[in-house]
Amino acid sequence: MHETETGVFLNEYDLNESDLFLQGYVENPYLSKAVSKPLSERLEGRTGAVEVGLNRLREMLDQTTFGRYIDSLERVTVSGSRALLIAPTELHRTLIERELIASIRDAFGVDTVRVVARR
């Protein structure tokens, strides 16, 4: 199990230690650091179409692939014959669409899978 640390800064780049010593730098009190838990941990203990599909997908994929591509998703929604996956980045979305759409479709028993990127 791993945790991914994410942060957002107004200037759209991560500050490093040398930036902290810039004259006039003031930490923005409105920004906070968020720790994102893996999807399987966030859904632990729940039962439903999403959890059943995730369990099937976990059995279909190797542990590394599941952890890298599926567990890092921000959200999975299943409605009828459609599934919506929200990926953290555009690159992540592209890799899922290229490598895993057929497996996701089979695991969730849906006809349509749509993957969108948050950023």
C-alpha positions as CSV (number, residue, x, y, z in Angstrom):
1,M,0.0,0.0,0.0
2,H,1.4,3.4,-0.9
3,E,0.3,6.9,-0.4
4,T,0.7,9.6,-3.1
5,E,1.4,13.1,-1.9
6,T,0.0,15.9,-3.9
7,G,0.2,19.7,-3.6
8,V,-1.0,22.7,-5.6
9,F,0.8,26.0,-5.7
10,L,-0.6,29.2,-7.3
11,N,2.4,29.5,-9.6
12,E,1.8,26.0,-11.0
13,Y,5.2,24.5,-10.2
14,D,6.4,22.7,-7.1
15,L,8.5,24.8,-4.9
16,N,11.8,23.3,-3.8
17,E,14.0,24.2,-0.8
18,S,15.9,27.0,-2.5
19,D,12.5,28.7,-3.4
20,L,11.7,28.8,0.3
21,F,14.5,31.3,0.8
22,L,13.4,33.7,-1.9
23,Q,12.9,37.1,-0.6
24,G,9.3,37.9,-0.1
25,Y,8.1,34.3,-0.2
26,V,5.1,33.8,2.1
27,E,3.4,30.5,2.4
28,N,-0.2,30.7,1.2
29,P,-2.6,29.8,4.1
30,Y,-5.3,28.9,1.6
31,L,-3.4,26.0,0.1
32,S,-2.9,22.7,1.8
33,K,-1.1,19.5,1.1
34,A,-3.4,16.5,0.5
35,V,-2.5,12.9,0.8
36,S,-4.4,10.6,-1.6
37,K,-5.1,7.1,-0.5
38,P,-5.3,4.2,-3.1
39,L,-8.7,3.6,-4.5
40,S,-9.0,0.2,-3.0
41,E,-8.4,1.6,0.5
42,R,-11.0,4.3,0.0
43,L,-13.6,1.8,-1.1
44,E,-12.7,-0.8,1.5
45,G,-15.7,-2.4,3.3
46,R,-18.2,-1.2,0.6
47,T,-20.2,-3.6,-1.6
48,G,-21.6,-2.6,-5.0
49,A,-21.0,-2.7,-8.7
50,V,-17.8,-0.7,-8.5
51,E,-16.3,-2.9,-5.8
52,V,-17.2,-6.1,-7.5
53,G,-15.7,-4.8,-10.8
54,L,-12.6,-3.7,-9.0
55,N,-12.2,-7.2,-7.4
56,R,-12.6,-8.8,-10.8
57,L,-10.1,-6.4,-12.4
58,R,-7.6,-7.1,-9.6
59,E,-7.8,-10.8,-10.4
60,M,-7.3,-10.1,-14.2
61,L,-4.3,-7.8,-13.8
62,D,-1.0,-8.3,-12.2
63,Q,-0.4,-6.5,-8.9
64,T,1.9,-3.9,-10.3
65,T,-0.4,-2.9,-13.2
66,F,-3.4,-2.7,-10.9
67,G,-1.5,-0.6,-8.3
68,R,-0.1,1.7,-10.9
69,Y,-3.1,2.3,-13.1
70,I,-6.3,1.4,-11.2
71,D,-5.5,2.1,-7.5
72,S,-4.4,5.6,-8.4
73,L,-7.7,6.5,-10.0
74,E,-9.5,9.3,-8.3
75,R,-13.0,7.9,-8.9
76,V,-14.8,5.0,-10.6
77,T,-18.6,5.2,-11.4
78,V,-20.7,2.5,-12.9
79,S,-24.2,3.3,-14.2
80,G,-26.0,0.7,-16.2
81,S,-23.8,-0.3,-19.2
82,R,-21.4,2.6,-18.8
83,A,-18.3,3.1,-16.6
84,L,-16.6,6.4,-15.9
85,L,-13.0,6.5,-14.6
86,I,-11.4,9.7,-13.4
87,A,-7.6,9.6,-13.8
88,P,-5.2,12.0,-12.0
89,T,-3.4,13.2,-15.2
90,E,-3.8,13.2,-19.0
91,L,-0.9,10.8,-19.3
92,H,-2.5,8.4,-16.9
93,R,-5.8,8.6,-18.9
94,T,-4.0,7.8,-22.1
95,L,-2.1,4.8,-20.7
96,I,-5.4,3.3,-19.3
97,E,-7.2,3.8,-22.6
98,R,-4.3,2.3,-24.6
99,E,-3.7,-0.8,-22.3
100,L,-6.7,-1.6,-20.2
101,I,-10.0,-0.7,-21.8
102,A,-10.9,-4.2,-22.8
103,S,-10.1,-5.6,-19.3
104,I,-12.1,-2.8,-17.6
105,R,-15.0,-3.5,-19.9
106,D,-15.0,-7.2,-19.0
107,A,-14.4,-6.7,-15.3
108,F,-17.3,-4.2,-14.9
109,G,-19.6,-5.9,-17.4
110,V,-20.2,-2.7,-19.3
111,D,-20.4,-1.7,-23.0
112,T,-18.8,1.7,-22.7
113,V,-15.8,2.9,-20.7
114,R,-15.0,6.6,-20.6
115,V,-11.7,7.8,-19.0
116,V,-11.3,11.5,-18.2
117,A,-8.3,13.3,-16.7
118,R,-8.7,15.7,-13.7
119,R,-5.9,17.9,-14.9
